[in-house]
Amino acid sequence: MTETLADIEAMSLRCRSDQSKLYISEALQCYRAGAYRAAIVTCWIAVVFDLIDKIRELALAGDGTAKALEEKHEKYIEQIEAGNPQGIQSALEFERDILETCRKDLEFFDPQQYVDLGRLKEDRHRCAHPSFQKVGVPYAPSAEQARLHIRNAIFHVLSQEPIQGKAALAELKTMVSSAYFPMETDKALNQLRSSSLNSANEALVKGFIDQLLFGFFTREDPLFYKAQVMVSLNAAHEMYPAIAEERLRKQLNKVLRDVPDHFFPGAAYLATTVTQGWEVLEEAGRDKLRQFIQNGPTNQVLEGLNTFSAVPDLAPVVEGRVGALEFDDLATAVESHGVKGPAKERALHFLSESYSWDRANSVFSKVILPLFDVLTRDDIVRIVRMPTEHNSDLLGAHGYELFLKKVRESGLIEDGELNTLLRENGAGYLLPQDQRA
């Protein structure tokens, strides 16, 4: 144990309600006085009262399971008040099983938390029941034991919101599927850290990832094909990298294996957008994705070209597919989907094979000028030499003049060198009058 008493008292500030702080304050008072048996007993009482309060809060919120538990507990209290001994027996049984009930029916605890709280319950019995011990030898817990139980009570119960697993997942789904959920990972992190996903147990994190992945491919689901899914998966990975990566490894491979062909474009986009998505794919999933890029419907593949090309292992496959595109498809990729780097070589190829002014103007306006910011000095030299080296009909085309104007404005190549190139390749007419000689 590294926490001091001051640390434990600071932890008590994490209790979510004033009532919870009151419950644990008695245990802290006993601890300060060196009454460690009393501290453990009082700590258990604080846990039981807080769990019953959480059940009531969930019942008020409309949770059916919690409502049934609340009604059962209220019935026992009524029997006790009526002098029915059966009520006392039932209430004791309710308390004895409350940890198991909250774990199994309400999913409040993960397995390790359940073990920690079970030890508190066992030590409480050893402290509160003299008949459990040898005559004249009462159980004497150490200060470390008492402090650990108080710490676990605060962390696992008193500081937690009354949200069970299913309710937490429903809350998270509502949050992420909202049209107002942020589309930037850092802002999504702020949202998720203010939700039940903050300090979540492993089961909730896995459930959240499953919900995102499978909801993305279910038509009736609010998460169906929502871009927020990718943002949320990346945020979850940043919050819980080990858990998220392992869950993605299992479920993402399942998605790529089982998803119908008409949903595969979304699966391919998701696998190449999510953090560590490509890294966790098995070879079978990677091969399927490569086949989609090579042979999938053109309109579906074009939408993901930028994303696919950002994966180093897929860049050659993307280049191969782009290298086989017809001009209209390439123009769609550039104009409608913002494809740039992967489209450049194919665009230069079409320009080199432009044998009329109309064709040259079309290529310049639809792919060359939109790609101007990814062109290099060597690309510009290559274009200027096309009339000579490829017999391309650029000279006299309006698009060629617009292109050269942008070249001069960009400063990618010095005016003197450009003028020399233009003269050597038949475009001296485009120079100012005093530079044509």
Secondary structure, DSSP 8 states (H G I E B T S, - for coil): ----HHHHHHHGGG-SSHHHHHHHHHHHHHHHTT-HHHHHHHHHHHHHHHHHHHHHHHHHTT-HHHHHHHHHHHHHHHHHHTT-HHHHHHHHHHHHTHHHHHHHTS----HHHHHHHHHHHHHHHHHH-GGGS-TT------HHHHHHHHHHHIIIIITS-S--HHHHHHHHHHHHHSTTS-SSHHHHHHHHHTSTTTT--HHHHHHHHHHHHHHTT-TTSTTTT-THHHHHHHHHHHHSHHHHHHHHHHHHHHHHHHS-GGGHHHHHHHHHHSTTHHHH--HHHHHHHHHHHHHS-HHHHHHHHHHHHTSTTTHHHHHHHHTT--HHHHHHHHHHH---GGGHHHHHHHHHT--SHHHHHHHIIIIITTTGGG--HHHHHHHHHHHHHT----TT-HHHHHHHHHHHHHTSS-HHHHHHHHHHTT-GGGS-GGG--
